[in-house]
Amino acid sequence: MSAAALRGKTVVFTGRLAAFTRGKACARVLARGGRVAWHVSHKTSVVVAGDEPGEKLTKARAYGIEVWSEATFLRHLQHA
């Protein structure tokens, strides 16, 4: 999957990101046609989990939502 696959997807971030501020990470998603949400729901497409993720990760797993590490998120951005 490339960064183009973010188009139309709803992304939620949890935990600390090392490579970006949360604002910059959100801007990258928006620039690629995705949406950013602050809470996990059944409408969430992917959760990006940084260091020390919280309850959002647990909820994503319970809903069966795809979870990316920060490294996976970065790989998708690099292939844009």
N, C-alpha and C positions, 0 to 999 in steps of 0.2 A: 504494500500500500504506500502510495506517495503522499506528499503534502496536499496534492490536489484532492485526495480522498477526504480532506477536512471540509470540503464544500458541502454545506447542508447538515453537517454534524454538530451536535451540541457537546461541548467539552467542559469538564469540571476539573479544577486543580485542587489538590490537597497536599499538605506538607510544604516544606521549604524547598524552593528551587535554587539550584546553585548557579545556573547559567543565565538566568533572567530574573528580573523583578516580576512580580505577578502581573503588573500592568503591561510590561513588554511581552510577556508570554501571551496574554490575552490579545494584544494587538497583532501578534503573529497569526493567531487563529482567525481573527476577524479579517485580516488581509488575504487570507486564503479561502474566504467564503464560509467559514464556520461561525458558530455562535458560542458564546461563553455563558455558563450558568454558575451560580454560586452554591446551589444545592443539588444533590443527586436525586433524580426522580426516574421514573420509567421512560421519560423522554431523553435522558442522557445517553449519548452515543459512546463516549469514552471518558475515563477518568485518568488524569495524569497524576501519578503519585511521586512526590518528591521525598526528601528526608522527613522522617517522623510524621507520616500521614496520620490523619485522625479518623473520626467516625465515618467520613465520606467514603473511605476505602472499604470499610466493613459493609456499608450500605450498598456500594457498587457490586461487591462480590455477592451479596445476598440477592440482588436483582439480576445477576448474571451479565453485568455490563463489562465491556472490555476495559482492561486496566493497562496503561502504558507506564513504564518507568520514564524518568526524565530523559534518559539516554535514548529510548525509543522515540520519544517526542522529538528530540533533536535530529535523529536520523530522518524522520518524516519531513522536517523543515528543510533539511539540506538537499532533499531530492525534489525540491519545488522547481 
